[in-house]
Amino acid sequence: MVIKMKRGIRVLFGCFIVTGAVLLVNAVLSYVVIDDADDEVRYAMHAFYEQEDIETLFLGSSHVFCGYDPKILDEIMGENTYLAATPVQKVDGSYYLLKEAVKNNPIQKVYLDVFYRQYRDIPAERTGEQMMYIYCITDYMKKNFNRAEFLLNASGSEHYVESFLASARYGNYLLDRNRLERIVKSKRSSEYINYENVPSNFYKGAMISEGTPGTPQMIVEADNPGISENVLSAYSLKYLDKIVALCKEEGIQLVLVATPVADFYIQALGNYDTFYHYMRNYAETNEIEYYDFNLCRKDILDMEDNDFMDYHHLSGKGAAKYSATFAEMMVSYDEEKRQELFYQSVQEKMEDMSPQTMGIALYQSEEEENIYSLTTIANYDVDVEYRICITDEQGNEVELVQDFSGNNIVESFPGEPVTFKITVRLKDTGEICEEEFIYL
C-alpha cells in the first residue's frame, strides 16, 4: 500500500512538472510570437479589469463600441457607464465578461446588445477564424475558472490546444527572425508594459470618432447568415438564459437592446420581424425589457445614411445622435411609455416612411459561383434598370459592361477580381436612385 501511494505521488508530481514545463514554454513562445503591441482589444480588456465602479454595463459586439458614446450616456443618465464590447462578441463571451465584471463593480443595470448574427453559433462548428474572436477575450482574461470554463465550452476539442496554448496558433512564425525581433522590441517598450498605447478614439470601452459622419456603401451580399425559423441556436439560448439568471441572482436589471442598423439592411433581410417577435416574446416570458431601435419611430430617432460607417455600424455622428436618444428615453419614460415609441413591425415602419430606394442586395448564384443577381431594396414596389461598368482603383470608369437595361446579372472574373460600378435608375422617370461599387 505504501509503495503504491509513493508511486502515485511520484506520478502526480511528474504530471505537475510536465504541465508546468508546458505552460512555461507556452508563456515564452507567446511572448515572442504573438504580435499584439497595437491590439486595441488588449488595451480594452486591460481597461475593463481596471474598473471598480461600473454602475451600468453594456455588453455586445462592435455595434456597442461603435454605437454608444459614454460621455453622452454619463451626462444624461447620471450613471457611470462602461462598454465591455469586443469584435464579433457572441452571447457566451458576454456572459463570461459579465461574470468577471460583477466581481469588482456595483453593477445595477446591464444593457445586452442583441444583433441576430451573434446568436446563431454552434461551438462544434466554429472555425479557427471564428475562434479568434473568442481568443481576443480569453487571451486577456485573468487566468481563472471563468476563463477555463469559457474555453472548454466555446469550441470542439479540436481547438483545445490552440485555446489553452496561444503560441500554438503562431507556430509558422517561429523561423521568422525579423518578426520575432520586432515583437520582442515592441514588448520591451514602456508603452507596451504600462499600457500607454491608448487608442486615440478609446473612452470607457467606446471606439468612435466623435461627431464624424460616415460615407457608407449600401450594398449587401445576401448570402450572409439570414434569419431562420430557429432564430437562436440552442447554445446561444443557453447562455442568454445564463445571463438572465445571473442578473436576477445579483439583483441587476437586464435590458435587451438592438442597436440600430441601416433601414436598408433591415429591409434587405426580408424577415427581420421573425427575430424581433422572438426576442420580444423571450423578454416578456423572462420579465425583462427589450427595445429594438431598428423599429424606433422616425419622429423619435431618424437615422440618415451618414449616421453609419457601413450598413450596420454607426459613425461618430450616428453614435452621438443615437446615444442621446437612447439615454433620454431610458431616463425620461417608464417602460410602458417607452414601448409606445416603437413600431410593431418592419412593415409598419416602412409604410410610415416616404417612398424611397435604399441600396442594392447582391445574390450569388447557387449553380455558378461567378454569377450574381442584383435587387434594388426599397420600401415600395420599384421597376428599375441597371448600368454596369468596370472601374479602376480611383473609381474611374474603364469599361462599360452594359448600358441601362432590365438585366440584373453581374458576371465576375475568376482569379481577376475587379470593381464594378452599379448605377440604378427608375424606369418610369429615368431618375438615378442608387449608385454603388462592388468588388467581385
C-alpha positions, 0 to 999 in steps of 0.5 A: 500500500505504501509503495503504491501511494509513493508511486502515485505521488511520484506520478502526480508530481511528474504530471505537475512538472510536465504541465508546468514545463508546458505552460512555461514554454507556452508563456515564452513562445507567446511572448515572442510570437504573438504580435499584439503591441497595437491590439486595441482589444488588449488595451480594452480588456486591460481597461475593463479589469481596471474598473471598480465602479461600473454602475451600468454595463453594456455588453455586445459586439462592435455595434456597442463600441461603435454605437454608444458614446459614454460621455453622452450616456454619463451626462444624461443618465447620471450613471457611470457607464462602461462598454465591455464590447469586443469584435464579433462578441457572441452571447457566451463571451458576454456572459463570461465578461459579465461574470468577471465584471460583477466581481469588482463593480456595483453593477445595477443595470446591464444593457445586452446588445442583441444583433441576430448574427451573434446568436446563431453559433454552434461551438462544434462548428466554429472555425479557427477564424471564428475562434479568434474572436473568442481568443481576443477575450480569453487571451486577456482574461485573468487566468481563472475558472471563468476563463477555463470554463469559457474555453472548454465550452466555446469550441470542439476539442479540436481547438483545445490546444490552440485555446489553452496554448496561444503560441500554438496558433503562431507556430509558422512564425517561429523561423521568422527572425525579423518578426520575432525581433520586432515583437520582442522590441515592441514588448520591451517598450514602456508603452507596451508594459504600462499600457500607454498605447491608448487608442486615440478614439478609446473612452470607457470601452467606446471606439468612435470618432466623435461627431464624424459622419460616415460615407457608407456603401449600401450594398449587401451580399445576401448570402450572409447568415439570414434569419431562420425559423430557429432564430437562436441556436440552442447554445446561444439560448443557453447562455442568454438564459445564463445571463438572465439568471445571473442578473436576477441572482445579483439583483441587476436589471437586464435590458435587451437592446438592438442597436440600430442598423441601416433601414436598408439592411433591415429591409434587405433581410426580408424577415427581420420581424421573425427575430424581433417577435422572438426576442420580444416574446423571450423578454416578456416570458423572462420579465425583462425589457427589450427595445429594438431601435431598428423599429424606433419611430422616425419622429423619435430617432431618424437615422440618415445614411451618414449616421453609419460607417457601413450598413450596420455600424454607426459613425461618430455622428450616428453614435452621438445622435443615437446615444442621446436618444437612447439615454433620454428615453431610458431616463425620461419614460417608464417602460410602458411609455417607452414601448409606445415609441416603437413600431410593431413591425418592419412593415409598419415602419416602412409604410410610415416612411416616404417612398424611397430606394435604399441600396442594392442586395447582391445574390450569388448564384447557387449553380455558378459561383461567378454569377450574381443577381442584383435587387434594388431594396426599397420600401415600395414596389420599384421597376428599375434598370441597371448600368454596369461598368468596370472601374479602376482603383480611383473609381474611374470608369474603364469599361462599360459592361452594359448600358441601362437595361432590365438585366440584373446579372453581374458576371465576375472574373475568376482569379481577376477580381475587379470593381464594378460600378452599379448605377440604378435608375427608375424606369418610369422617370429615368431618375438615378436612385442608387449608385454603388461599387462592388468588388467581385 
